[in-house]
């Protein structure tokens, strides 16, 4: 039987995240995941890529966010510490990037790129390691859940199906297309190799899947993961 191997939450989009043993999942996804984002004066979100919605701000990836008893705290590579709603954090990010930035909570448009929850199978990561000789650390993918699987890309066969994960039920909706983010230093990982190139050549740039939440609940490391038969 498959089970949850790791849980990772990203309180501030584009910043490093936190490992969890247990988390509540609501209709939006992991509670607190990507609830905050770094926004510029044009309303575009800081990211490792450029698009109509995102603006490349690699400097932001050097920061990390974690949930504390008092709320979300952000730490910098140089050892600084700020509460997520501290104006000094906005000033720090603006100084570091040379442009006006502010950390803001989600309002109308979800901060997630795709589905509410992202997950990848252990067999898929191992296949990438063996076939391409790359460091397939799941933090390069910024996924929420790593689940134990026996077959590479087994999780892709779950698209269109419901999957029970601990006390929650998810519906897997699509494969996750990757971008340059997988090859950028982030979340404690310094990539030694390129992952995007072989993904583009052999995997349509896709690795991991997105899922929406059908039934909210609690998910913990070690919980069983069971996909429906159809």
C-alpha positions in Angstrom: 0.0 0.0 0.0 1.2 3.5 -0.9 1.7 6.0 1.9 2.6 9.7 2.4 6.4 10.0 2.7 6.8 13.8 3.1 4.7 16.8 3.5 5.9 20.3 2.5 4.2 23.6 2.8 5.2 27.0 1.4 3.6 29.8 3.5 5.0 32.5 1.1 5.0 31.7 -2.6 8.5 31.5 -4.2 10.3 31.4 -0.8 11.6 28.2 0.9 9.1 26.1 2.8 8.7 23.9 5.8 8.5 20.1 6.4 5.5 19.0 8.3 4.4 15.7 10.0 0.7 16.6 9.8 -1.4 19.2 8.1 -5.0 20.1 7.7 -6.3 20.2 4.1 -9.3 22.3 3.2 -11.0 23.1 -0.1 -8.2 25.5 -1.0 -5.4 22.9 -0.3 -2.9 22.6 2.5 -4.0 25.2 5.1 -1.6 28.1 4.8 0.1 26.9 1.6 1.1 29.8 -0.6 -1.3 32.0 1.3 1.2 34.9 1.0 3.0 36.1 -2.1 5.5 38.8 -2.9 3.9 41.3 -5.1 5.4 44.2 -7.1 3.8 47.6 -8.0 2.3 46.1 -11.2 0.5 43.4 -9.2 2.7 40.6 -10.6 3.9 37.8 -8.2 7.6 37.1 -7.5 8.7 33.8 -9.1 11.6 32.1 -10.8 9.9 32.7 -14.2 8.4 35.4 -16.3 4.8 35.4 -17.5 1.8 37.7 -17.6 1.1 36.8 -14.0 4.7 36.3 -12.6 7.9 38.3 -12.7 11.3 36.7 -12.3 12.7 37.6 -8.9 15.4 35.0 -8.2 16.5 37.0 -5.1 13.2 36.1 -3.3 14.0 32.4 -3.5 16.9 33.0 -1.0 14.3 33.6 1.7 12.4 31.0 3.6 9.1 31.0 5.4 7.8 28.9 8.3 4.7 28.8 10.5 5.1 29.7 14.2 2.8 30.0 17.1 2.6 33.7 16.4 2.1 33.4 12.6 4.4 33.2 9.6 8.0 34.1 10.0 10.5 34.8 7.2 14.2 34.4 7.4 16.9 35.6 5.0 20.1 34.0 3.8 22.0 36.5 5.9 20.2 35.6 9.1 17.5 38.3 9.3 14.1 37.5 10.7 10.8 39.2 10.1 7.1 38.6 10.8 5.3 38.2 7.5 3.2 41.3 8.1 6.2 43.5 9.2 6.7 46.5 7.0 10.4 46.0 7.5 10.1 42.8 5.5 8.7 44.7 2.5 11.6 47.2 2.9 14.1 44.4 3.1 12.8 42.7 -0.1 12.7 46.0 -1.9 16.3 46.8 -1.0 17.5 43.4 -1.9 15.8 43.4 -5.4 16.1 47.1 -6.1 12.3 47.5 -6.8 9.2 48.0 -4.7 7.9 44.7 -3.3 5.4 43.8 -0.6 4.2 40.6 0.9 0.5 40.3 0.7 -2.1 37.6 1.6 -4.3 36.0 -1.0 -7.5 37.9 -1.9 -9.5 36.9 -4.9 -7.1 34.9 -7.2 -5.5 31.8 -5.8 -1.7 32.0 -5.5 -1.2 28.3 -6.6 -0.1 27.8 -10.1 -2.6 24.9 -10.8 -4.5 22.5 -8.6 -4.9 22.9 -4.9 -2.4 20.2 -4.0 0.7 18.9 -5.9 2.2 15.5 -5.4 4.8 13.2 -6.9 5.6 9.5 -6.5 8.9 8.2 -5.2 9.3 5.8 -8.1 9.1 8.8 -10.5 11.9 10.5 -8.7 14.0 7.4 -8.6 13.4 6.9 -12.3 14.8 10.4 -13.0 17.8 9.7 -10.9 18.6 6.4 -12.6 17.8 7.4 -16.2 19.2 10.9 -16.2 21.7 10.8 -13.3 20.2 13.9 -11.8 19.5 14.9 -8.2 15.8 14.5 -8.2 15.2 16.1 -4.8 11.5 16.8 -4.6 12.2 20.3 -3.2 13.2 21.2 -6.8 9.6 20.6 -7.8 8.1 22.5 -4.8 5.4 19.8 -4.4 3.2 19.4 -1.3 3.2 15.6 -1.0 5.7 12.9 -1.9 3.9 9.5 -1.9 5.4 6.1 -2.1 4.8 4.4 -5.4 6.0 1.2 -7.0 5.9 2.3 -10.7 7.4 5.4 -12.3 4.8 8.0 -13.1 2.1 5.9 -11.5 0.6 9.2 -10.2 -0.1 10.3 -13.8 -2.5 7.3 -14.1 -4.6 8.9 -11.4 -5.6 11.9 -13.6 -9.4 12.0 -13.5 -9.5 9.7 -10.5 -10.1 10.3 -6.8 -7.3 9.5 -4.4 -7.8 9.1 -0.6 -4.9 10.5 1.3 -5.2 10.0 5.0 -8.4 11.8 6.0 -8.7 13.8 2.8 -9.9 12.9 -0.7 -8.3 14.5 -3.7 -9.2 14.4 -7.4 -6.1 14.4 -9.6 -6.7 16.9 -12.4 -3.5 17.2 -14.5 0.2 16.6 -14.9 2.4 19.5 -13.8 4.4 21.3 -16.5 7.8 22.4 -15.2 9.8 25.6 -15.9 13.3 26.9 -15.1 12.4 26.8 -11.4 13.6 23.2 -11.2 17.1 24.2 -12.0 17.4 27.2 -9.7 18.9 27.2 -6.2 15.9 27.2 -3.8 14.5 25.8 -0.6 17.8 24.5 0.6 18.7 22.8 -2.7 21.7 23.8 -4.9 21.1 21.9 -8.2 24.2 20.2 -9.5 22.6 19.3 -12.8 19.9 20.3 -15.2 16.5 18.6 -14.8 14.5 20.7 -17.2 16.4 19.6 -20.3 15.7 15.9 -20.1 12.1 16.6 -18.9 11.6 18.6 -22.1 13.2 15.9 -24.3 11.4 12.9 -22.8 8.6 13.9 -20.6 6.8 16.9 -22.2 8.3 19.0 -19.5 6.0 17.3 -17.0 6.7 15.8 -13.6 4.2 15.4 -10.6 0.5 16.1 -10.7 -2.0 18.6 -9.5 -5.1 17.6 -7.5 -8.2 19.4 -6.2 -9.7 18.7 -2.8 -13.0 16.7 -2.9 -13.2 16.0 0.9 -11.2 18.1 3.4 -9.3 16.3 6.2 -6.1 15.7 8.0 -3.0 14.3 6.3 0.0 13.0 8.1 3.3 11.3 7.2 2.7 7.6 7.0 -1.0 7.9 6.0 -2.2 5.5 3.4 -2.7 6.7 -0.2 -5.4 4.8 -2.2 -6.5 5.6 -5.7 -10.0 4.6 -7.0 -10.1 1.9 -9.7 -11.6 4.2 -12.3 
